[in-house]
Amino acid sequence: MTNDDKGTKNRLIDEKNPYLLQHAYDPVDWHPWTEEAFEKAKREDKPIFLSIGYSTCHWCHVMAKESFRNKDVAKMMNDTFVSIKVDREERPDIDSVYMDICQKMNGSGGWPLTIIMTPEKVPFIAATYIPLESEFGRKGMLEIIPWIEHLWKEEHNKIVEQTELIKTALSEKSESSHTEGVTEEIIHRTYTYLANNFDNENGGFGTSPKFPSPHNISYLLRYWKRTGNPTALQMVERTLQAMRKGGIYDHIGFGFHRYSTDSSWLVPHFEKMLYDQALLIIAYTEAYQATYKEEYSNTANEIIEYILRDMTSPDGGFYCAEDADSEGVEGRFYTWELSEIESILSCEDHPIFRDVFNVLPEGNFLEKSTHQLSGKNILHLEKDMKRIEKQYNIPRKEIDHIIERCRKQLFSTREKRIHPSKDDKILTDWNGLMLAALSISGRVMGNKRYIDIAKKTPTC
C-alpha cells in the first residue's frame, strides 16, 4: 500500500508485527487478538471475523486488496463483526487450533484462514481465501457478510446447533486421542502410502499443487537405509532431481519457492520460506550422504548461499520469508522475457542459455488469470545436457562455465529490480531448523564455516 492509499489508522498501528502493520491502514476496524476484542463482541452481541495470515502470503495480499481495503466491504464488516487479525507465525498456537477446525469442516485448509466464530471463540464458519464477489458457486464477501448477519440476528438457533456439533466433535477427538508406538507394520504402511502417491513421471507426491515435502524425503532415505529397498531411494532421487530442474527452484539466486501450482514443478507460488530452505538443505545433504552425488551437495550449498546472502540478519539470526509479489505482481521479480536475456548476455552465450533453460519468445508458461502465454519465462531445465553438448559441440565442463557466467550477469541485473518484500521476523523454532541444517551440512560435507556460523548464531 502506498502512502497515498493510506487512510485512517486502526488499532493495529501500535503493533510491531510486520503482517499486522500491513493492515494498520485498512478501513476495517481490526483488533489484535486481545480479551478486549472478545469483550467488545459480547457487549455488542456480534460474531468475530478472525483472519489469520502472514506477511509474505500472496492470497492474503489478494484478499486484502479486494476486500479489506474496499470501503464498502469494510463498512459491512465493521457493522456486522468485531474483526481480529492474527499472524500465524507470531501465534502458531491460535493458527493450529483454527486450521485444524477448518480442515475438519472443509477437508482442506490454507491461508488466509477465515474463521467466523462466537464471542466465546467457537467457530461456525471456516474458509480460506474468499473473493470479493461470488464466483463458480462460491460466495463472495459482498454476499456472505449479509448472509451471516441474517443468521446471527434472525436464525441464531442454527448457529447454536453448529457450534454445539463442533464442540462435541472436538471433545470426542480429545478423549479418543492416544499415543501409539511406532511398529514395523506402521513403518511399512507409511512407505506403501508414499509409494502409492508417488508421481512416477514428475517425482514428488500427488498431483497439484505439489509441495516439496522434505519430510517425505527424509523418511524414505531412512526406510531405504533400514530395509535396503532400492525403490525408496529411487523415489528420493527422482523427486530431488526434478525439483532442482524445475521452476520451483530459483536458478539465478538459488533457494526453493513455496510450492508448484502444477504437477511438473514448472510454475511455482513464488514466495520463499525459511523453514522450507532449512528442511530442503537437510534433504539434499542426506541424499548426498546416501549417494555421494555432487549434484545434491551442490544444491544444498546453493540454498545455504541464498540464506547467508539474503536471509541473514546483521544482528544474527535468519529472517522468516520473502514475498511472492513485487510491484503488485506475483513472480515479476523472477521471470524473464527473451529480449531481456538477449540484451544482457553476449551473442555467443545467450543461445546456449536460452536452450538450457527453455526460454521462448512467446514465454514458457500460461498466466493464471488469462491462461495465455505472456512472453514471460520461468527458467527451468528440461533438455538432457548431453543433447546440449552435442547440439553446440561443446564439452559439459565448458557449458557449465558458460551457464555460471550467464547466471551471475542475470543475477546482477535482477538485483536492480524492485525486490519482493521481506518478513524480517526472527523466529526461534525456524532458526533452530536452519541451525540444524547448517550443522548437518557442515558435518557431512566437512565445511567448518557452516558449523562456525551455526555456533555463533544466537538461538533466541
MONORHU-V252496 format. One record per run of one state. SS is the DSSP state (~ for helix, > for strand, _ for the rest). FROM is the first residue (numbers start at 1). TO is the last residue. If there is no record, write none. Layout:
# MONORHU-V252496
{{SS | FROM | TO} {SS | FROM | TO}}
This chain:
# MONORHU-V252496
{{_ | 1 | 2} {~ | 3 | 5} {_ | 6 | 10} {~ | 11 | 14} {_ | 15 | 17} {~ | 18 | 22} {_ | 23 | 29} {> | 30 | 31} {_ | 32 | 34} {~ | 35 | 44} {_ | 45 | 46} {> | 47 | 53} {_ | 54 | 57} {~ | 58 | 68} {_ | 69 | 70} {~ | 71 | 80} {> | 81 | 87} {_ | 88 | 91} {~ | 92 | 106} {_ | 107 | 112} {> | 113 | 117} {_ | 118 | 122} {> | 123 | 127} {_ | 128 | 134} {> | 135 | 135} {_ | 136 | 137} {> | 138 | 138} {_ | 139 | 140} {~ | 141 | 154} {_ | 155 | 155} {~ | 156 | 176} {_ | 177 | 183} {~ | 184 | 196} {_ | 197 | 197} {> | 198 | 198} {_ | 199 | 204} {> | 205 | 205} {_ | 206 | 209} {> | 210 | 211} {_ | 212 | 213} {~ | 214 | 227} {_ | 228 | 229} {~ | 230 | 245} {_ | 246 | 248} {> | 249 | 249} {_ | 250 | 255} {> | 256 | 256} {_ | 257 | 258} {> | 259 | 260} {_ | 261 | 267} {> | 268 | 269} {_ | 270 | 271} {> | 272 | 273} {~ | 274 | 291} {_ | 292 | 293} {~ | 294 | 310} {_ | 311 | 311} {> | 312 | 312} {_ | 313 | 317} {> | 318 | 318} {_ | 319 | 320} {> | 321 | 322} {_ | 323 | 324} {> | 325 | 326} {_ | 327 | 328} {> | 329 | 330} {_ | 331 | 335} {> | 336 | 336} {_ | 337 | 337} {~ | 338 | 344} {_ | 345 | 346} {~ | 347 | 356} {_ | 357 | 365} {> | 366 | 366} {_ | 367 | 372} {> | 373 | 373} {_ | 374 | 376} {> | 377 | 377} {_ | 378 | 384} {~ | 385 | 392} {_ | 393 | 395} {~ | 396 | 414} {_ | 415 | 421} {> | 422 | 423} {_ | 424 | 427} {~ | 428 | 445} {_ | 446 | 447} {~ | 448 | 456} {_ | 457 | 460}}
